[in-house]
Amino acid sequence: MAKRANDFIFVKGTQKLANQFNIKGSPAALIVDGDGAELARGSLAAGEPALTALFDKSAAVYASKSIDWASDVAASSKKLLVVGFETEGDTLKGFEDRMLAKYHDKISFVKLPYEKDSPTAKKWGVSTLPSIYVCDASKDAPEKAVIEKLTGAKKPISLKLAIQKALFKVEKK
């Protein structure tokens, strides 16, 4: 468990937090992410092996995950579609960052080749590279359902904010 200590911030709970997270019984361990979403819970009395398993389970949610980028836009059962255009480099690798990993199950990822003045570039309105389009995946023409358009190199935190904003829009429908 000590090897995981640097991966987490430990906070002594209050009665208000116990009520907020519906904690029954003490001593309890509750692991939440930076957004307040619960990752795991257990009893501090369960012993070190059980607590280590809770930490490992929680850390796995935020492990950096590689993305298999599709090469064409197809129908998807996921909520969002992320379409990226880049010529070379790893500017789209930011989506693999651990702070975005928990959103992967809600997103289909597509990387399209960029050729200046190509029909695809015109269809999407690509004028700057890299260009990233976050779209409502439920629409038949995703290029007409763009929720967020990002241009230029973006840090993972900017990508996270765009994803959260887009998810908020699609989930409130």
Buried (B, 14 or more C-beta within 10 A) or exposed (E): BEEBEEEEEEEEBEEEEBEEBEBEEEEBBBBBEEEEEEBBBBBEEEEEEBBBBBBEEBBEBBEEBEBEBBEEBEEBEBBBBBBBBBEEEEBBEBBBBEBBBBBBEBBBBBBBEBEEEEEBBEEBEBEEBBBBBBBBBBEEEBBEBBBBBBBEBBEBEBBBBBBEEBBEBBEEE
